[in-house]
Amino acid sequence: MQDEPKKPDIDIMAENDMTIPNELPLLPVRDIVVFPFMILPLFVGRTSSIKAVEEAIEKDKLIMLAAQKDQTVENPKSDEIYNVGTVAMIMRMLKLPDGRIKILIQGVGKADIIEYTEKENFYKVKIELIKTQTTEDNIPDKELPLEIEALMRNVKEQSENILSLRGVLSSDIMAILNSINVPGRLADLVASNLRLKTPESQLILETADDVERLKLVNEHLRKELEVSTMQAKIQSVAKEEIGKTQRDYFLREQMRAIKKELGDFDERSEEIDEYKEKISKARMPKDVEQETKKHLARFEQMHPDAAEASMLRTYIEWLVELPWSKSTRDKLDIKEAKNVLDEDHYNLKKVKDRILEYLAVRKLNKKMKGPILCFVGPPGVGKTSLGRSIAKAMGRKFIRISLGGLRDEAEIRGHRRTYIGALPGRIIQSIKQAESNNPVFMMDEIDKIGNDFRGDPASALLEVLDPEQNNSFSDHYLNLPFDLSKVMFITTANHTDTIPSALLDRMEIIEISGYTDEEKLKIANRYLNPRQIKENGLKKNMIDISDQTILKIINQYTFEAGLRNLEREIGTICRKIAKKIAEGEKPPFKITKANLHKYLGIPSQFPEEELESDLIGVSTGLAWTQAGGDILRIEACIMPGKGNLTITGQLGDVMRESAQAALSYARTLSEDYNIPDDYFEEVDIHIHVPAGAIPKDGPSAGVTMTTALISAITSRPVRRDLAMTGEITLRGRVMPIGGLKEKSLAALRAKIKTIIVPSQNKKDIEEVPKIVKKKLEIITAETMKEILKEALLEPIKPLRKIGKSSKKSKTKKSEK
C-alpha cells in the first residue's frame, strides 16, 4: 500500500443522477489504473492527450481514462489500450511552462469501451457504464452477510497492520477505513493504494462482482503483509548491526558540539573524517589500506603545526588519490580500432597488426598483462602520435613522459619521504594524473637516458618494464606496492645501440622505418595539407598545391625520413598565402614547381649528383642515418710512396677499421689481379669519403671501400649505376647490415639501377616497398669476389708498374 490512502469525495459519490454521455474523449494513462472515486493529479504531455483534455474542458469536463497495455508505446492504438476504464471528472487544470498540463481528476464510475473513433490525433470512444454496488449510497446501518463482513474486517485489519509496520498509521486513516461499509468501495480504495503492477490492478478493476473484487484485494494484502513483515525483520536486524556504529557517530558528534561550545572546535576533525571517507572510497588493497589508516592515526595525534604533520598530510593525500582500483573499460571492437588507426596514420601495417592482435587476445583473456612495446625509427615518422591513436582506439587514457637527458634515478622511483619536498617518481605522478590504473603510457626517447654519478635511470626502468615484476612496483616515496601490470607501456627510440641490453630484452621491438616519396606525398595530401590549411585560417579552395610541387619540396627542401620538415614547409606556404589574403589579394593561389621558390626561397637540399661516367677508384655505397638512407661516394687514390694508408672524411673508429680490413683483403688478391708482391710497399693509398664535415661511422661501408681500392689498384672502372652495402671480413665474406629499406630508397632517389646486399639480408628484402623493387634490381652476395665480379668493368689502361721490378728496368735503360 502507499503511505496514506486517498480520501473519497462524498459529494461526488452521492450524485447518482449525474448524466454521463455515451461518447467521451479518451486519455490513455501509463503506469497507473484509476479507480472510481479516486482523486489524483495527472501530468499530460503528449499532443494527443492534451487535445483530449482540452476537448473535455470545453464540454462537460468528463473524460474516459484507460490504461495502456505497454507503457513504452508513445502513441498507442486501440488494440494497445484496455477496454475497461474509469470515467473521471476534471476538477482543475494548470498549464505548465514546458508545454505540459497538470490536471486534478476524480473517478466517477467504471465503463466499458464499445467503439473507438479517431478525432484530430486523439480518440473519442463510445462507452457503456458498468453498474456495481459501489454506485449506491454508503448506508452504515445496512446489514451485510457474515462472510462479507468478516472479509471486510480482515481487509481493514491487514491494511492497519501494513500501515503500522511502515510507521504511517494514524487515527484519521483508520477513521476513513472504518467509515466504508460497501465491499466494492472498500476494494477500490485499498486497491488504489496498493503497489500493484498495471495488469494486477486492471484485473481488479475489470472484476464486476464486489465480493470477488474484495477477495482479490484481500489476497494481495496477504502477500504485501508478508513482504512488509519480512522487510521490518530485515531492518531490525540491520539496525542492531549498525547500532554500535551509530552510537559512536552520535557520541563523536556530541563531543564535536561540546568542543564548539567551549571554543576548542577546529577543522582538524573534519579533515580526519574527510580522509577516512576517501580511504573507504579508494578501494585500496588490504595491506595498503591498513598502512594508510596507520599513518592517518599518527597524523590525528600530531599537532597541526608540527613539521612532520605537513609531510604526512601530503603522503596521505597521495595514497587516497591514486587510482588503486579505478580502470577504464577497453574497447574490444577490432574493426572499430582498425578504423581509428587507419584514420590517424597511413601504412605502418606491422604496428597496427600488433595492436589489433593484443586487442583480440584481450577479448579472449580478460586478465592479460599489458605488453611492453618499443617503437624504433627515425625522427618524425609518427611514433608519439601513434601512441595517442592506440589509446584512442582502445578507449584508454594517454599519458606521455620524455626520458631524454634523464640522469637521476629518483625521477623514476621518487625520493624517500625523509627528504624535504620529496615526491613520487614520474611513473606514479603520471598514473595519478591519468586517474586510471590501465592507461597507455608512452616513454619517449628511451635511447637518450643518461648515466652518471647521480644514478642509472635505465636500471630503475627494469622493474617498470618487466611484466613479471611490475605488478608490485615500489616507489621510494610511497614505499608500498602499486600494480602496473594493467598499464600498456610504449617506449620510443631512434636507435637501439645506446639502450642497455637488459632493458632492451624486456621490450618487444617494432621498427618503424622512413617513408618513401610516394608515401610522403599521400600523407601530405591526406593529413598534412588539411591540417596546415585549417591551422592557418585558410579554406581548401584558397590553395592548390600540385603533387609535383610536393615532391619537389620533399627532394629539394627537406632531407629526412619522417615528415616534420615537410609539414613545416607546407605551413610556411600557408602562412605566406594568409599574409597575401590579409593584404587584399584574392584567392585561389596555385603553387607550382615554377613559383615554389617565391614561397620557400632557394632549395636547401640537393641530391647527390649522378656520375657522368664509370670512374676508376670511385664506388657508390649505401648508408643509413637518423634522417633516413643516403648514398656515399668513396674514393681511393694510389700514388708512389712507402706503404702508408691515409683515411679522411671524418670517419669513426669502426669505419677506419673497415678501411684497414679492406686493404688487408685487397693484398690477399695479388695473385688474382697480377699485382707484384712488393707493390703495396712502394705505394701510398688514400681513401676519402666526401662530405668531410659530416661525421660517419659503421661497418656497412666495408665492401664499398674494398671495391674502390681494387678499382684504383687494377685501373678497372666501377659501374656508376650500381651501389652496394655490407661489412667485409678478412676472408672476404660479406656480413649482414641494417636499414635495408632506407638504403634502397636512397639508391632509388640517386637513380641507381642495381644494388648489391649481403645474402643474409634476403629476409629484409620483403620489407622493401613494392614500388622500389619494381624500379630497382637487388642482387645478393655471400663473398667479396661476387661483388667485384658485378661491380668492376674491364681495365681501360694497364696496371701501373710500381715496385723493385720497375726500378730494375729503369736502371737497365739508363746504363744503355
PEUR-V486561 format. One record per pair of residues at least 24 apart in sequence whose C-alpha atoms are under 7 Angstrom apart, sorted by sequence separation. I is the first residue (numbers start at 1). J is the second residue. If there is no record, write none. Layout:
# PEUR-V486561
i:I j:J
i:I j:J
This chain:
# PEUR-V486561
i:63 j:87
i:64 j:88
i:86 j:110
i:87 j:111
i:292 j:316
i:701 j:725
i:702 j:726
i:703 j:727
i:734 j:758
i:736 j:760
i:740 j:764
i:753 j:777
i:754 j:778
i:755 j:779
i:756 j:780
i:757 j:781
i:758 j:782
i:27 j:52
i:62 j:87
i:63 j:88
i:85 j:110
i:86 j:111
i:334 j:359
i:700 j:725
i:701 j:726
i:702 j:727
i:703 j:728
i:736 j:761
i:756 j:781
i:26 j:52
i:62 j:88
i:63 j:89
i:85 j:111
i:184 j:210
i:187 j:213
i:191 j:217
i:521 j:547
i:573 j:599
i:700 j:726
i:701 j:727
i:702 j:728
i:741 j:767
i:25 j:52
i:62 j:89
i:84 j:111
i:85 j:112
i:183 j:210
i:184 j:211
i:187 j:214
i:332 j:359
i:700 j:727
i:741 j:768
i:745 j:772
i:9 j:37
i:61 j:89
i:62 j:90
i:84 j:112
i:183 j:211
i:272 j:300
i:699 j:727
i:748 j:776
i:8 j:37
i:61 j:90
i:83 j:112
i:84 j:113
i:184 j:213
i:521 j:550
i:723 j:752
i:8 j:38
i:25 j:55
i:83 j:113
i:184 j:214
i:187 j:217
i:521 j:551
i:722 j:752
i:25 j:56
i:152 j:183
i:183 j:214
i:332 j:363
i:399 j:430
i:721 j:752
i:722 j:753
i:723 j:754
i:724 j:755
i:725 j:756
i:726 j:757
i:6 j:38
i:721 j:753
i:722 j:754
i:723 j:755
i:724 j:756
i:725 j:757
i:726 j:758
i:6 j:39
i:721 j:754
i:722 j:755
i:723 j:756
i:724 j:757
i:33 j:67
i:517 j:551
i:32 j:67
i:399 j:434
i:29 j:65
i:26 j:63
i:27 j:64
i:28 j:65
i:29 j:66
i:30 j:67
i:397 j:434
i:643 j:680
i:700 j:737
i:25 j:63
i:26 j:64
i:27 j:65
i:28 j:66
i:29 j:67
i:30 j:68
i:78 j:116
i:282 j:320
i:536 j:574
i:643 j:681
i:24 j:63
i:25 j:64
i:26 j:65
i:27 j:66
i:28 j:67
i:29 j:68
i:528 j:567
i:532 j:571
i:536 j:575
i:642 j:681
i:643 j:682
i:645 j:684
i:646 j:685
i:647 j:686
i:648 j:687
i:649 j:688
i:24 j:64
i:28 j:68
i:31 j:71
i:284 j:324
i:403 j:443
i:466 j:506
i:538 j:578
i:642 j:682
i:643 j:683
i:644 j:684
i:645 j:685
i:646 j:686
i:647 j:687
i:648 j:688
i:649 j:689
i:662 j:702
i:666 j:706
i:30 j:71
i:140 j:181
i:279 j:320
i:283 j:324
i:284 j:325
i:398 j:439
i:399 j:440
i:400 j:441
i:401 j:442
i:402 j:443
i:403 j:444
i:404 j:445
i:462 j:503
i:465 j:506
i:529 j:570
i:533 j:574
i:552 j:593
i:641 j:682
i:642 j:683
i:643 j:684
i:644 j:685
i:645 j:686
i:646 j:687
i:647 j:688
i:648 j:689
i:649 j:690
i:658 j:699
i:138 j:180
i:278 j:320
i:282 j:324
i:283 j:325
i:397 j:439
i:398 j:440
i:399 j:441
i:400 j:442
i:401 j:443
i:402 j:444
i:403 j:445
i:404 j:446
i:407 j:449
i:532 j:574
i:640 j:682
i:641 j:683
i:642 j:684
i:649 j:691
i:650 j:692
i:655 j:697
i:138 j:181
i:396 j:439
i:397 j:440
i:398 j:441
i:399 j:442
i:400 j:443
i:401 j:444
i:402 j:445
i:403 j:446
i:405 j:448
i:406 j:449
i:407 j:450
i:549 j:592
i:640 j:683
i:641 j:684
i:649 j:692
i:650 j:693
i:654 j:697
i:655 j:698
i:659 j:702
i:662 j:705
i:663 j:706
i:138 j:182
i:396 j:440
i:404 j:448
i:405 j:449
i:406 j:450
i:407 j:451
i:549 j:593
i:639 j:683
i:640 j:684
i:650 j:694
i:651 j:695
i:652 j:696
i:654 j:698
i:655 j:699
i:658 j:702
i:662 j:706
i:666 j:710
i:344 j:389
i:403 j:448
i:404 j:449
i:405 j:450
i:407 j:452
i:412 j:457
i:446 j:491
i:542 j:587
i:543 j:588
i:544 j:589
i:545 j:590
i:546 j:591
i:548 j:593
i:638 j:683
i:639 j:684
i:650 j:695
i:651 j:696
i:652 j:697
i:654 j:699
i:403 j:449
i:408 j:454
i:409 j:455
i:441 j:487
i:446 j:492
i:447 j:493
i:515 j:561
i:542 j:588
i:543 j:589
i:544 j:590
i:545 j:591
i:546 j:592
i:557 j:603
i:559 j:605
i:638 j:684
i:639 j:685
i:650 j:696
i:651 j:697
i:659 j:705
i:407 j:454
i:408 j:455
i:409 j:456
i:413 j:460
i:440 j:487
i:441 j:488
i:442 j:489
i:443 j:490
i:444 j:491
i:445 j:492
i:446 j:493
i:514 j:561
i:515 j:562
i:541 j:588
i:542 j:589
i:543 j:590
i:544 j:591
i:545 j:592
i:556 j:603
i:557 j:604
i:558 j:605
i:638 j:685
i:134 j:182
i:341 j:389
i:407 j:455
i:408 j:456
i:409 j:457
i:412 j:460
i:438 j:486
i:439 j:487
i:440 j:488
i:441 j:489
i:442 j:490
i:443 j:491
i:444 j:492
i:445 j:493
i:447 j:495
i:514 j:562
i:556 j:604
i:557 j:605
i:637 j:685
i:638 j:686
i:734 j:782
i:341 j:390
i:391 j:440
i:407 j:456
i:408 j:457
i:437 j:486
i:438 j:487
i:439 j:488
i:440 j:489
i:441 j:490
i:442 j:491
i:443 j:492
i:444 j:493
i:447 j:496
i:556 j:605
i:637 j:686
i:733 j:782
i:734 j:783
i:36 j:86
i:134 j:184
i:407 j:457
i:425 j:475
i:437 j:487
i:438 j:488
i:556 j:606
i:636 j:686
i:637 j:687
i:733 j:783
i:734 j:784
i:35 j:86
i:133 j:184
i:134 j:185
i:409 j:460
i:424 j:475
i:447 j:498
i:636 j:687
i:732 j:783
i:733 j:784
i:34 j:86
i:341 j:393
i:447 j:499
i:635 j:687
i:636 j:688
i:732 j:784
i:340 j:393
i:424 j:477
i:635 j:688
i:423 j:477
i:424 j:478
i:634 j:688
i:635 j:689
i:45 j:100
i:387 j:442
i:634 j:689
i:44 j:100
i:45 j:101
i:337 j:393
i:633 j:689
i:43 j:100
i:44 j:101
i:337 j:394
i:633 j:690
i:43 j:101
i:44 j:102
i:43 j:102
i:42 j:102
i:43 j:103
i:416 j:476
i:417 j:477
i:41 j:102
i:42 j:103
i:414 j:475
i:415 j:476
i:416 j:477
i:41 j:103
i:42 j:104
i:332 j:394
i:413 j:475
i:414 j:476
i:415 j:477
i:41 j:104
i:155 j:218
i:158 j:221
i:162 j:225
i:165 j:228
i:331 j:394
i:413 j:476
i:414 j:477
i:40 j:104
i:41 j:105
i:330 j:394
i:331 j:395
i:40 j:105
i:330 j:395
i:665 j:730
i:39 j:105
i:40 j:106
i:162 j:228
i:329 j:395
i:330 j:396
i:561 j:627
i:664 j:730
i:39 j:106
i:158 j:225
i:165 j:232
i:560 j:627
i:561 j:628
i:665 j:732
i:38 j:106
i:39 j:107
i:328 j:396
i:559 j:627
i:560 j:628
i:661 j:729
i:37 j:106
i:38 j:107
i:661 j:730
i:722 j:791
i:37 j:107
i:52 j:122
i:634 j:704
i:36 j:107
i:37 j:108
i:51 j:122
i:634 j:705
i:35 j:107
i:36 j:108
i:636 j:708
i:719 j:791
i:34 j:107
i:36 j:109
i:48 j:121
i:49 j:122
i:635 j:708
i:636 j:709
i:718 j:791
i:719 j:792
i:36 j:110
i:48 j:122
i:634 j:708
i:638 j:712
i:718 j:792
i:719 j:793
i:637 j:712
i:638 j:713
i:717 j:792
i:718 j:793
i:132 j:208
i:636 j:712
i:716 j:792
i:717 j:793
i:133 j:210
i:716 j:793
i:716 j:794
i:717 j:795
i:716 j:795
i:621 j:701
i:715 j:795
i:716 j:796
i:703 j:784
i:707 j:788
i:711 j:792
i:715 j:796
i:715 j:797
i:621 j:704
i:620 j:704
i:715 j:799
i:619 j:704
i:714 j:799
i:619 j:707
i:619 j:708
i:618 j:708
i:617 j:708
i:617 j:709
i:372 j:465
i:617 j:711
i:616 j:711
i:617 j:712
i:616 j:712
i:26 j:123
i:25 j:123
i:26 j:124
i:369 j:467
i:25 j:124
i:26 j:125
i:616 j:715
i:619 j:718
i:24 j:124
i:25 j:125
i:616 j:716
i:617 j:717
i:618 j:718
i:23 j:124
i:24 j:125
i:616 j:717
i:622 j:723
i:23 j:125
i:24 j:126
i:615 j:717
i:616 j:718
i:620 j:722
i:621 j:723
i:622 j:724
i:23 j:126
i:614 j:717
i:615 j:718
i:620 j:723
i:621 j:724
i:622 j:725
i:22 j:126
i:23 j:127
i:614 j:718
i:620 j:724
i:621 j:725
i:22 j:127
i:614 j:719
i:22 j:128
i:614 j:720
i:613 j:720
i:328 j:436
i:323 j:432
i:327 j:436
i:383 j:492
i:611 j:720
i:322 j:432
i:326 j:436
i:327 j:437
i:328 j:438
i:321 j:432
i:326 j:437
i:327 j:438
i:323 j:435
i:325 j:437
i:323 j:436
i:324 j:437
i:629 j:742
i:630 j:743
i:323 j:437
i:514 j:628
i:628 j:742
i:629 j:743
i:370 j:485
i:379 j:494
i:624 j:739
i:631 j:746
i:369 j:485
i:370 j:486
i:372 j:488
i:373 j:489
i:374 j:490
i:375 j:491
i:376 j:492
i:377 j:493
i:378 j:494
i:629 j:745
i:630 j:746
i:631 j:747
i:369 j:486
i:370 j:487
i:371 j:488
i:372 j:489
i:373 j:490
i:374 j:491
i:375 j:492
i:376 j:493
i:377 j:494
i:629 j:746
i:370 j:488
i:371 j:489
i:372 j:490
i:373 j:491
i:374 j:492
i:375 j:493
i:376 j:494
i:377 j:495
i:624 j:742
i:376 j:495
i:624 j:743
i:623 j:743
i:682 j:802
i:622 j:743
i:682 j:803
i:13 j:135
i:84 j:206
i:14 j:137
i:679 j:802
i:679 j:803
i:678 j:803
i:374 j:507
i:376 j:509
i:381 j:514
i:373 j:507
i:374 j:508
i:375 j:509
i:376 j:510
i:377 j:511
i:372 j:507
i:373 j:508
i:374 j:509
i:375 j:510
i:376 j:511
i:377 j:512
i:378 j:513
i:372 j:508
i:373 j:509
i:374 j:510
i:375 j:511
i:376 j:512
i:377 j:513
i:378 j:514
i:375 j:512
i:610 j:750
i:608 j:750
i:607 j:750
i:35 j:188
i:35 j:192
i:351 j:510
i:3 j:168
i:33 j:198
i:32 j:198
i:31 j:198
i:33 j:201
i:33 j:202
i:35 j:205
i:346 j:523
i:381 j:561
i:381 j:562
i:380 j:562
i:381 j:563
i:378 j:561
i:379 j:562
i:380 j:563
i:378 j:562
i:380 j:564
i:5 j:193
i:2 j:193
i:1 j:193
i:2 j:194
i:288 j:480
i:1 j:194
i:2 j:195
i:1 j:195
i:514 j:742
i:516 j:745
i:378 j:626
i:378 j:627
i:378 j:628
